[in-house]
Amino acid sequence: MFYCNFKSSKEKKSFYQNKKLEMLNFIKDSLETKIASVTASIEVLENQIERDK
């Protein structure tokens, strides 16, 4: 894990909250990328279906 020399428990709590926030933002960005990819694939498939009618 992390080893830091914290001056107070408040500082330690803040550090871990910021690390958690970074991790959650990373996960969110990854999911948004995947959603955009799926959305684009759906649009292409819908266009192909409409074109082939």
PyMOL Python script that loads the backbone (N, CA, C, O; Angstrom):
from pymol import cmd

cmd.read_pdbstr("""\
ATOM      1  N   MET A   1       0.856  -1.170   0.000  1.00  0.00           N
ATOM      2  CA  MET A   1       0.000   0.000   0.000  1.00  0.00           C
ATOM      3  C   MET A   1       0.904   1.235   0.000  1.00  0.00           C
ATOM      4  O   MET A   1       1.989   1.212  -0.581  1.00  0.00           O
ATOM      5  N   PHE A   2       0.475   2.268   0.624  1.00  0.00           N
ATOM      6  CA  PHE A   2       1.233   3.507   0.670  1.00  0.00           C
ATOM      7  C   PHE A   2       1.870   3.658   2.048  1.00  0.00           C
ATOM      8  O   PHE A   2       1.273   3.319   3.070  1.00  0.00           O
ATOM      9  N   TYR A   3       3.077   4.167   2.050  1.00  0.00           N
ATOM     10  CA  TYR A   3       3.684   4.511   3.323  1.00  0.00           C
ATOM     11  C   TYR A   3       3.983   5.996   3.301  1.00  0.00           C
ATOM     12  O   TYR A   3       4.809   6.470   2.521  1.00  0.00           O
ATOM     13  N   CYS A   4       3.313   6.707   4.152  1.00  0.00           N
ATOM     14  CA  CYS A   4       3.530   8.144   4.259  1.00  0.00           C
ATOM     15  C   CYS A   4       3.600   8.510   5.726  1.00  0.00           C
ATOM     16  O   CYS A   4       2.976   7.867   6.570  1.00  0.00           O
ATOM     17  N   ASN A   5       4.344   9.519   6.013  1.00  0.00           N
ATOM     18  CA  ASN A   5       4.466   9.985   7.385  1.00  0.00           C
ATOM     19  C   ASN A   5       3.467  11.118   7.592  1.00  0.00           C
ATOM     20  O   ASN A   5       3.763  12.277   7.303  1.00  0.00           O
ATOM     21  N   PHE A   6       2.290  10.777   8.092  1.00  0.00           N
ATOM     22  CA  PHE A   6       1.235  11.767   8.270  1.00  0.00           C
ATOM     23  C   PHE A   6       1.414  12.499   9.586  1.00  0.00           C
ATOM     24  O   PHE A   6       1.823  11.924  10.595  1.00  0.00           O
ATOM     25  N   LYS A   7       1.098  13.778   9.547  1.00  0.00           N
ATOM     26  CA  LYS A   7       1.200  14.583  10.761  1.00  0.00           C
ATOM     27  C   LYS A   7      -0.044  14.443  11.628  1.00  0.00           C
ATOM     28  O   LYS A   7       0.015  14.644  12.841  1.00  0.00           O
ATOM     29  N   SER A   8      -1.151  14.103  11.018  1.00  0.00           N
ATOM     30  CA  SER A   8      -2.390  13.971  11.775  1.00  0.00           C
ATOM     31  C   SER A   8      -3.302  12.950  11.108  1.00  0.00           C
ATOM     32  O   SER A   8      -3.107  12.584   9.949  1.00  0.00           O
ATOM     33  N   SER A   9      -4.286  12.502  11.848  1.00  0.00           N
ATOM     34  CA  SER A   9      -5.250  11.557  11.272  1.00  0.00           C
ATOM     35  C   SER A   9      -6.089  12.242  10.200  1.00  0.00           C
ATOM     36  O   SER A   9      -6.543  11.593   9.257  1.00  0.00           O
ATOM     37  N   LYS A  10      -6.298  13.550  10.337  1.00  0.00           N
ATOM     38  CA  LYS A  10      -7.041  14.297   9.319  1.00  0.00           C
ATOM     39  C   LYS A  10      -6.269  14.301   7.994  1.00  0.00           C
ATOM     40  O   LYS A  10      -6.858  14.155   6.924  1.00  0.00           O
ATOM     41  N   GLU A  11      -4.957  14.468   8.080  1.00  0.00           N
ATOM     42  CA  GLU A  11      -4.113  14.453   6.897  1.00  0.00           C
ATOM     43  C   GLU A  11      -4.132  13.066   6.247  1.00  0.00           C
ATOM     44  O   GLU A  11      -4.190  12.949   5.023  1.00  0.00           O
ATOM     45  N   LYS A  12      -4.084  12.036   7.064  1.00  0.00           N
ATOM     46  CA  LYS A  12      -4.135  10.663   6.560  1.00  0.00           C
ATOM     47  C   LYS A  12      -5.471  10.399   5.869  1.00  0.00           C
ATOM     48  O   LYS A  12      -5.502   9.825   4.780  1.00  0.00           O
ATOM     49  N   LYS A  13      -6.559  10.808   6.487  1.00  0.00           N
ATOM     50  CA  LYS A  13      -7.890  10.615   5.905  1.00  0.00           C
ATOM     51  C   LYS A  13      -7.986  11.340   4.565  1.00  0.00           C
ATOM     52  O   LYS A  13      -8.502  10.785   3.595  1.00  0.00           O
ATOM     53  N   SER A  14      -7.497  12.559   4.510  1.00  0.00           N
ATOM     54  CA  SER A  14      -7.539  13.351   3.283  1.00  0.00           C
ATOM     55  C   SER A  14      -6.738  12.678   2.171  1.00  0.00           C
ATOM     56  O   SER A  14      -7.170  12.641   1.019  1.00  0.00           O
ATOM     57  N   PHE A  15      -5.574  12.149   2.524  1.00  0.00           N
ATOM     58  CA  PHE A  15      -4.731  11.460   1.548  1.00  0.00           C
ATOM     59  C   PHE A  15      -5.476  10.282   0.934  1.00  0.00           C
ATOM     60  O   PHE A  15      -5.520  10.146  -0.289  1.00  0.00           O
ATOM     61  N   TYR A  16      -6.059   9.435   1.766  1.00  0.00           N
ATOM     62  CA  TYR A  16      -6.751   8.253   1.260  1.00  0.00           C
ATOM     63  C   TYR A  16      -8.037   8.600   0.508  1.00  0.00           C
ATOM     64  O   TYR A  16      -8.419   7.901  -0.431  1.00  0.00           O
ATOM     65  N   GLN A  17      -8.695   9.670   0.917  1.00  0.00           N
ATOM     66  CA  GLN A  17      -9.875  10.116   0.171  1.00  0.00           C
ATOM     67  C   GLN A  17      -9.477  10.575  -1.232  1.00  0.00           C
ATOM     68  O   GLN A  17     -10.173  10.284  -2.204  1.00  0.00           O
ATOM     69  N   ASN A  18      -8.372  11.283  -1.331  1.00  0.00           N
ATOM     70  CA  ASN A  18      -7.904  11.742  -2.643  1.00  0.00           C
ATOM     71  C   ASN A  18      -7.481  10.582  -3.528  1.00  0.00           C
ATOM     72  O   ASN A  18      -7.745  10.592  -4.730  1.00  0.00           O
ATOM     73  N   LYS A  19      -6.826   9.578  -2.946  1.00  0.00           N
ATOM     74  CA  LYS A  19      -6.446   8.392  -3.716  1.00  0.00           C
ATOM     75  C   LYS A  19      -7.685   7.655  -4.206  1.00  0.00           C
ATOM     76  O   LYS A  19      -7.721   7.190  -5.345  1.00  0.00           O
ATOM     77  N   LYS A  20      -8.697   7.546  -3.355  1.00  0.00           N
ATOM     78  CA  LYS A  20      -9.947   6.886  -3.747  1.00  0.00           C
ATOM     79  C   LYS A  20     -10.626   7.668  -4.870  1.00  0.00           C
ATOM     80  O   LYS A  20     -11.137   7.073  -5.819  1.00  0.00           O
ATOM     81  N   LEU A  21     -10.633   8.984  -4.768  1.00  0.00           N
ATOM     82  CA  LEU A  21     -11.226   9.831  -5.802  1.00  0.00           C
ATOM     83  C   LEU A  21     -10.508   9.647  -7.136  1.00  0.00           C
ATOM     84  O   LEU A  21     -11.152   9.559  -8.181  1.00  0.00           O
ATOM     85  N   GLU A  22      -9.182   9.590  -7.105  1.00  0.00           N
ATOM     86  CA  GLU A  22      -8.416   9.354  -8.331  1.00  0.00           C
ATOM     87  C   GLU A  22      -8.795   8.013  -8.961  1.00  0.00           C
ATOM     88  O   GLU A  22      -8.982   7.920 -10.174  1.00  0.00           O
ATOM     89  N   MET A  23      -8.905   6.985  -8.134  1.00  0.00           N
ATOM     90  CA  MET A  23      -9.240   5.655  -8.630  1.00  0.00           C
ATOM     91  C   MET A  23     -10.641   5.644  -9.240  1.00  0.00           C
ATOM     92  O   MET A  23     -10.841   5.082 -10.317  1.00  0.00           O
ATOM     93  N   LEU A  24     -11.605   6.255  -8.567  1.00  0.00           N
ATOM     94  CA  LEU A  24     -12.976   6.283  -9.072  1.00  0.00           C
ATOM     95  C   LEU A  24     -13.075   7.076 -10.371  1.00  0.00           C
ATOM     96  O   LEU A  24     -13.820   6.691 -11.272  1.00  0.00           O
ATOM     97  N   ASN A  25     -12.338   8.172 -10.480  1.00  0.00           N
ATOM     98  CA  ASN A  25     -12.334   8.945 -11.727  1.00  0.00           C
ATOM     99  C   ASN A  25     -11.719   8.141 -12.870  1.00  0.00           C
ATOM    100  O   ASN A  25     -12.171   8.230 -14.012  1.00  0.00           O
ATOM    101  N   PHE A  26     -10.690   7.359 -12.560  1.00  0.00           N
ATOM    102  CA  PHE A  26     -10.083   6.499 -13.574  1.00  0.00           C
ATOM    103  C   PHE A  26     -11.097   5.460 -14.064  1.00  0.00           C
ATOM    104  O   PHE A  26     -11.230   5.230 -15.266  1.00  0.00           O
ATOM    105  N   ILE A  27     -11.803   4.844 -13.132  1.00  0.00           N
ATOM    106  CA  ILE A  27     -12.823   3.844 -13.488  1.00  0.00           C
ATOM    107  C   ILE A  27     -13.922   4.487 -14.323  1.00  0.00           C
ATOM    108  O   ILE A  27     -14.366   3.917 -15.319  1.00  0.00           O
ATOM    109  N   LYS A  28     -14.357   5.671 -13.918  1.00  0.00           N
ATOM    110  CA  LYS A  28     -15.406   6.391 -14.642  1.00  0.00           C
ATOM    111  C   LYS A  28     -14.974   6.695 -16.074  1.00  0.00           C
ATOM    112  O   LYS A  28     -15.743   6.489 -17.013  1.00  0.00           O
ATOM    113  N   ASP A  29     -13.749   7.184 -16.240  1.00  0.00           N
ATOM    114  CA  ASP A  29     -13.233   7.486 -17.582  1.00  0.00           C
ATOM    115  C   ASP A  29     -13.192   6.230 -18.447  1.00  0.00           C
ATOM    116  O   ASP A  29     -13.539   6.266 -19.628  1.00  0.00           O
ATOM    117  N   SER A  30     -12.767   5.128 -17.853  1.00  0.00           N
ATOM    118  CA  SER A  30     -12.706   3.861 -18.587  1.00  0.00           C
ATOM    119  C   SER A  30     -14.098   3.424 -19.033  1.00  0.00           C
ATOM    120  O   SER A  30     -14.285   2.995 -20.172  1.00  0.00           O
ATOM    121  N   LEU A  31     -15.065   3.533 -18.141  1.00  0.00           N
ATOM    122  CA  LEU A  31     -16.434   3.139 -18.482  1.00  0.00           C
ATOM    123  C   LEU A  31     -17.030   4.053 -19.543  1.00  0.00           C
ATOM    124  O   LEU A  31     -17.745   3.587 -20.429  1.00  0.00           O
ATOM    125  N   GLU A  32     -16.746   5.344 -19.464  1.00  0.00           N
ATOM    126  CA  GLU A  32     -17.259   6.282 -20.466  1.00  0.00           C
ATOM    127  C   GLU A  32     -16.703   5.947 -21.845  1.00  0.00           C
ATOM    128  O   GLU A  32     -17.415   6.049 -22.844  1.00  0.00           O
ATOM    129  N   THR A  33     -15.437   5.548 -21.906  1.00  0.00           N
ATOM    130  CA  THR A  33     -14.828   5.158 -23.176  1.00  0.00           C
ATOM    131  C   THR A  33     -15.528   3.927 -23.742  1.00  0.00           C
ATOM    132  O   THR A  33     -15.820   3.859 -24.936  1.00  0.00           O
ATOM    133  N   LYS A  34     -15.793   2.962 -22.875  1.00  0.00           N
ATOM    134  CA  LYS A  34     -16.469   1.739 -23.320  1.00  0.00           C
ATOM    135  C   LYS A  34     -17.894   2.029 -23.781  1.00  0.00           C
ATOM    136  O   LYS A  34     -18.350   1.465 -24.776  1.00  0.00           O
ATOM    137  N   ILE A  35     -18.597   2.900 -23.071  1.00  0.00           N
ATOM    138  CA  ILE A  35     -19.967   3.266 -23.460  1.00  0.00           C
ATOM    139  C   ILE A  35     -19.958   3.953 -24.821  1.00  0.00           C
ATOM    140  O   ILE A  35     -20.814   3.676 -25.661  1.00  0.00           O
ATOM    141  N   ALA A  36     -18.994   4.848 -25.044  1.00  0.00           N
ATOM    142  CA  ALA A  36     -18.898   5.538 -26.334  1.00  0.00           C
ATOM    143  C   ALA A  36     -18.653   4.543 -27.459  1.00  0.00           C
ATOM    144  O   ALA A  36     -19.208   4.683 -28.549  1.00  0.00           O
ATOM    145  N   SER A  37     -17.836   3.554 -27.201  1.00  0.00           N
ATOM    146  CA  SER A  37     -17.548   2.533 -28.205  1.00  0.00           C
ATOM    147  C   SER A  37     -18.794   1.713 -28.533  1.00  0.00           C
ATOM    148  O   SER A  37     -19.084   1.461 -29.702  1.00  0.00           O
ATOM    149  N   VAL A  38     -19.519   1.303 -27.512  1.00  0.00           N
ATOM    150  CA  VAL A  38     -20.739   0.516 -27.723  1.00  0.00           C
ATOM    151  C   VAL A  38     -21.786   1.353 -28.448  1.00  0.00           C
ATOM    152  O   VAL A  38     -22.462   0.851 -29.345  1.00  0.00           O
ATOM    153  N   THR A  39     -21.925   2.607 -28.076  1.00  0.00           N
ATOM    154  CA  THR A  39     -22.885   3.499 -28.719  1.00  0.00           C
ATOM    155  C   THR A  39     -22.569   3.656 -30.205  1.00  0.00           C
ATOM    156  O   THR A  39     -23.466   3.612 -31.047  1.00  0.00           O
ATOM    157  N   ALA A  40     -21.293   3.838 -30.516  1.00  0.00           N
ATOM    158  CA  ALA A  40     -20.892   3.961 -31.920  1.00  0.00           C
ATOM    159  C   ALA A  40     -21.186   2.680 -32.687  1.00  0.00           C
ATOM    160  O   ALA A  40     -21.646   2.738 -33.827  1.00  0.00           O
ATOM    161  N   SER A  41     -20.930   1.531 -32.084  1.00  0.00           N
ATOM    162  CA  SER A  41     -21.210   0.252 -32.734  1.00  0.00           C
ATOM    163  C   SER A  41     -22.698   0.077 -32.993  1.00  0.00           C
ATOM    164  O   SER A  41     -23.089  -0.429 -34.045  1.00  0.00           O
ATOM    165  N   ILE A  42     -23.523   0.488 -32.049  1.00  0.00           N
ATOM    166  CA  ILE A  42     -24.980   0.405 -32.214  1.00  0.00           C
ATOM    167  C   ILE A  42     -25.416   1.286 -33.377  1.00  0.00           C
ATOM    168  O   ILE A  42     -26.223   0.868 -34.207  1.00  0.00           O
ATOM    169  N   GLU A  43     -24.888   2.498 -33.439  1.00  0.00           N
ATOM    170  CA  GLU A  43     -25.267   3.416 -34.518  1.00  0.00           C
ATOM    171  C   GLU A  43     -24.877   2.857 -35.885  1.00  0.00           C
ATOM    172  O   GLU A  43     -25.658   2.934 -36.833  1.00  0.00           O
ATOM    173  N   VAL A  44     -23.690   2.303 -35.986  1.00  0.00           N
ATOM    174  CA  VAL A  44     -23.247   1.730 -37.255  1.00  0.00           C
ATOM    175  C   VAL A  44     -24.161   0.568 -37.644  1.00  0.00           C
ATOM    176  O   VAL A  44     -24.578   0.469 -38.798  1.00  0.00           O
ATOM    177  N   LEU A  45     -24.468  -0.294 -36.705  1.00  0.00           N
ATOM    178  CA  LEU A  45     -25.331  -1.441 -36.988  1.00  0.00           C
ATOM    179  C   LEU A  45     -26.735  -0.996 -37.385  1.00  0.00           C
ATOM    180  O   LEU A  45     -27.324  -1.557 -38.309  1.00  0.00           O
ATOM    181  N   GLU A  46     -27.273   0.002 -36.699  1.00  0.00           N
ATOM    182  CA  GLU A  46     -28.597   0.515 -37.055  1.00  0.00           C
ATOM    183  C   GLU A  46     -28.589   1.100 -38.465  1.00  0.00           C
ATOM    184  O   GLU A  46     -29.535   0.907 -39.228  1.00  0.00           O
ATOM    185  N   ASN A  47     -27.515   1.817 -38.805  1.00  0.00           N
ATOM    186  CA  ASN A  47     -27.400   2.387 -40.155  1.00  0.00           C
ATOM    187  C   ASN A  47     -27.324   1.290 -41.205  1.00  0.00           C
ATOM    188  O   ASN A  47     -27.934   1.414 -42.267  1.00  0.00           O
ATOM    189  N   GLN A  48     -26.595   0.231 -40.932  1.00  0.00           N
ATOM    190  CA  GLN A  48     -26.481  -0.882 -41.861  1.00  0.00           C
ATOM    191  C   GLN A  48     -27.844  -1.566 -42.051  1.00  0.00           C
ATOM    192  O   GLN A  48     -28.222  -1.905 -43.172  1.00  0.00           O
ATOM    193  N   ILE A  49     -28.565  -1.763 -40.962  1.00  0.00           N
ATOM    194  CA  ILE A  49     -29.891  -2.385 -41.037  1.00  0.00           C
ATOM    195  C   ILE A  49     -30.837  -1.522 -41.856  1.00  0.00           C
ATOM    196  O   ILE A  49     -31.573  -2.026 -42.704  1.00  0.00           O
ATOM    197  N   GLU A  50     -30.814  -0.217 -41.598  1.00  0.00           N
ATOM    198  CA  GLU A  50     -31.690   0.705 -42.339  1.00  0.00           C
ATOM    199  C   GLU A  50     -31.325   0.732 -43.817  1.00  0.00           C
ATOM    200  O   GLU A  50     -32.214   0.757 -44.667  1.00  0.00           O
ATOM    201  N   ARG A  51     -30.051   0.729 -44.134  1.00  0.00           N
ATOM    202  CA  ARG A  51     -29.578   0.755 -45.509  1.00  0.00           C
ATOM    203  C   ARG A  51     -29.994  -0.507 -46.261  1.00  0.00           C
ATOM    204  O   ARG A  51     -30.318  -0.445 -47.447  1.00  0.00           O
ATOM    205  N   ASP A  52     -29.986  -1.640 -45.582  1.00  0.00           N
ATOM    206  CA  ASP A  52     -30.289  -2.924 -46.217  1.00  0.00           C
ATOM    207  C   ASP A  52     -31.777  -3.196 -46.387  1.00  0.00           C
ATOM    208  O   ASP A  52     -32.147  -4.206 -46.985  1.00  0.00           O
ATOM    209  N   LYS A  53     -32.636  -2.325 -45.879  1.00  0.00           N
ATOM    210  CA  LYS A  53     -34.090  -2.539 -46.014  1.00  0.00           C
ATOM    211  C   LYS A  53     -34.538  -2.327 -47.449  1.00  0.00           C
ATOM    212  O   LYS A  53     -35.724  -2.463 -47.751  1.00  0.00           O
TER     213      LYS A  53
END
""", "prot")
cmd.dss("prot")
cmd.show_as("cartoon", "prot")
cmd.util.cbc("prot")
cmd.orient("prot")
